[in-house]
Amino acid sequence: MNLDNYVSERLAKENISENSFWEGYEDFKIGAFIREARENSGLTQEELAKRIHTTKSVISRMENHSEDMKLSTIEKVAKALGKQVRIAIF
């Protein structure tokens, strides 16, 4: 699933306006990126959880409510998915 499809699903599922969605976008876009990377890697939430020694519910929270995620956690997930984290300040 790509980010556009994910956004469409969230809008429909949560019955919110597009404006409200984009106002909160910054709070969960990292979770959307994690979900997309996990799915592109062919892993379930449970499989990713096992790789980083946590539970499926933690992965679900990361993907759906990632307001305050530690950088070390993001790096651990990226490594488990064979990815790297890059940060830019504009």
Beta strands, then each sheet from edge to edge (+ up, - down):
end
